[in-house]
Amino acid sequence: MIDPTTDNAGTTGDPGPARASLEALRAEIAKAVVGQDPAVTGLVVALLCRGHVLLEGVPGVAKTLLVRALASALELDTKRVQFTPDLMPSDVTGSLVYDTRSAEFSFQPGPVFTNLLLADEINRTPPKTQASLLEAMEERQVTVDGTPRLLPDPFLVAATQNPVEYEGTYPLPEAQLDRFLLKLTIPLPSRQDEIDVLTRHAEGFNPRDLRAAGVRPVAGPADLEAARAAVAKTTISPEITAYVVDICRATRESPSLTLGVSPRGATALLATSRAWAWLTGRDYVIPDDVKALALPTLRHRVQLRPEAEMEGVTADSVINAILAHVPVPR
């Protein structure tokens, strides 16, 4: 699991304005959301890697509030779509509309044309509408009536979902899951965190008015661009690359899994480890960076055997066992 308190031994010194601005996101979001530092860090990693994030948790654990707070702390355009059983693909991507005055069809952009799209409760809509995001997430464009239309840059989908065993949910297909860089689980808060949440509400905190809570933009597109350029210069040794490959290959050989991590997943783990190394102040990747990002990067890319699932085995437990057995480079 991502640990925001990781020791920064071996840092490169001055974090620079780009890293400082992204680190400031944590403090801004903490004004609205209590005790979700790993999820906040995961969202920042996704921004650095040009990836998308799936947030899973039971209703009422501030998944939507977390993304809204991130949007408020960034100088980025943002839109929200509430996914429902009757939502159509064109409600997300946009459609051609007939203009009676010009007697021509014109394209009306959907909410996907934004920098940060909050796809709320994505697994409450049927697979056909879920699939409407596939092209947008992978190609960063939308094709309507044969014409491709580019999406803005940066572009990130932050989707929330309830656990699949909840009534009225449609499990996301493997192809859709694989488009998410990270799957972050949002746990129930600890007792002290829950006390802090209730204390804030008793003092007048309104989750619908983040500006009143003091959340202000602390980073923007220029900061992201500078940070991504710095991440691209972070060194990855051949031993670390081989370590990532060995972890992913071990998932394909696990007797508990019917589906292991694909090469796309291995590429994702390398990218997230690199971003995490830079965020913690290093210009090189170490094995601990890979271990820190293995669960959120890989848990949604594997599929359990039914018999293993019945025995209480989870994707996280399988990945943790693999991390414990794959030799660590020195």
Secondary structure in CASP SS format (residue, H / E / C, confidence):
PFRMAT SS
TARGET T0000
AUTHOR 0000-0000-0000
METHOD secondary structure of the structure
MODEL  1
M C 1.00
I C 1.00
D C 1.00
P C 1.00
T C 1.00
T C 1.00
D C 1.00
N C 1.00
A C 1.00
G C 1.00
T C 1.00
T C 1.00
G C 1.00
D C 1.00
P C 1.00
G H 1.00
P H 1.00
A H 1.00
R H 1.00
A H 1.00
S H 1.00
L H 1.00
E H 1.00
A H 1.00
L H 1.00
R H 1.00
A H 1.00
E H 1.00
I H 1.00
A H 1.00
K C 1.00
A C 1.00
V C 1.00
V C 1.00
G C 1.00
Q C 1.00
D H 1.00
P H 1.00
A H 1.00
V H 1.00
T H 1.00
G H 1.00
L H 1.00
V H 1.00
V H 1.00
A H 1.00
L H 1.00
L H 1.00
C H 1.00
R C 1.00
G C 1.00
H C 1.00
V E 1.00
L E 1.00
L E 1.00
E E 1.00
G C 1.00
V C 1.00
P C 1.00
G C 1.00
V C 1.00
A C 1.00
K H 1.00
T H 1.00
L H 1.00
L H 1.00
V H 1.00
R H 1.00
A H 1.00
L H 1.00
A H 1.00
S H 1.00
A H 1.00
L E 1.00
E C 1.00
L C 1.00
D C 1.00
T E 1.00
K E 1.00
R E 1.00
V E 1.00
Q E 1.00
F C 1.00
T C 1.00
P C 1.00
D C 1.00
L C 1.00
M C 1.00
P H 1.00
S H 1.00
D H 1.00
V H 1.00
T H 1.00
G E 1.00
S E 1.00
L E 1.00
V E 1.00
Y E 1.00
D E 1.00
T C 1.00
R C 1.00
S C 1.00
A C 1.00
E E 1.00
F E 1.00
S E 1.00
F E 1.00
Q E 1.00
P E 1.00
G C 1.00
P C 1.00
V C 1.00
F C 1.00
T C 1.00
N C 1.00
L E 1.00
L E 1.00
L E 1.00
A E 1.00
D E 1.00
E C 1.00
I H 1.00
N H 1.00
R H 1.00
T C 1.00
P C 1.00
P H 1.00
K H 1.00
T H 1.00
Q H 1.00
A H 1.00
S H 1.00
L H 1.00
L H 1.00
E H 1.00
A H 1.00
M H 1.00
E H 1.00
E H 1.00
R C 1.00
Q E 1.00
V E 1.00
T E 1.00
V E 1.00
D C 1.00
G C 1.00
T E 1.00
P E 1.00
R E 1.00
L E 1.00
L C 1.00
P C 1.00
D C 1.00
P C 1.00
F C 1.00
L E 1.00
V E 1.00
A E 1.00
A E 1.00
T E 1.00
Q E 1.00
N C 1.00
P C 1.00
V C 1.00
E C 1.00
Y C 1.00
E C 1.00
G C 1.00
T C 1.00
Y C 1.00
P C 1.00
L C 1.00
P C 1.00
E H 1.00
A H 1.00
Q H 1.00
L H 1.00
D C 1.00
R C 1.00
F C 1.00
L C 1.00
L E 1.00
K E 1.00
L E 1.00
T E 1.00
I C 1.00
P C 1.00
L C 1.00
P C 1.00
S C 1.00
R H 1.00
Q H 1.00
D H 1.00
E H 1.00
I H 1.00
D H 1.00
V H 1.00
L H 1.00
T H 1.00
R H 1.00
H H 1.00
A H 1.00
E C 1.00
G C 1.00
F C 1.00
N C 1.00
P C 1.00
R C 1.00
D C 1.00
L C 1.00
R C 1.00
A C 1.00
A C 1.00
G C 1.00
V C 1.00
R C 1.00
P C 1.00
V C 1.00
A E 1.00
G C 1.00
P H 1.00
A H 1.00
D H 1.00
L H 1.00
E H 1.00
A H 1.00
A H 1.00
R H 1.00
A H 1.00
A H 1.00
V H 1.00
A H 1.00
K C 1.00
T C 1.00
T E 1.00
I C 1.00
S C 1.00
P H 1.00
E H 1.00
I H 1.00
T H 1.00
A H 1.00
Y H 1.00
V H 1.00
V H 1.00
D H 1.00
I H 1.00
C H 1.00
R H 1.00
A H 1.00
T H 1.00
R H 1.00
E H 1.00
S C 1.00
P C 1.00
S C 1.00
L E 1.00
T E 1.00
L E 1.00
G C 1.00
V C 1.00
S C 1.00
P H 1.00
R H 1.00
G H 1.00
A H 1.00
T H 1.00
A H 1.00
L H 1.00
L H 1.00
A H 1.00
T H 1.00
S H 1.00
R H 1.00
A H 1.00
W H 1.00
A H 1.00
W H 1.00
L H 1.00
T C 1.00
G C 1.00
R C 1.00
D C 1.00
Y E 1.00
V C 1.00
I C 1.00
P H 1.00
D H 1.00
D H 1.00
V H 1.00
K H 1.00
A H 1.00
L H 1.00
A H 1.00
L H 1.00
P H 1.00
T H 1.00
L H 1.00
R H 1.00
H H 1.00
R H 1.00
V C 1.00
Q E 1.00
L E 1.00
R C 1.00
P H 1.00
E H 1.00
A H 1.00
E H 1.00
M H 1.00
E C 1.00
G C 1.00
V C 1.00
T C 1.00
A H 1.00
D H 1.00
S H 1.00
V H 1.00
I H 1.00
N H 1.00
A H 1.00
I H 1.00
L H 1.00
A H 1.00
H H 1.00
V C 1.00
P C 1.00
V C 1.00
P C 1.00
R C 1.00
END
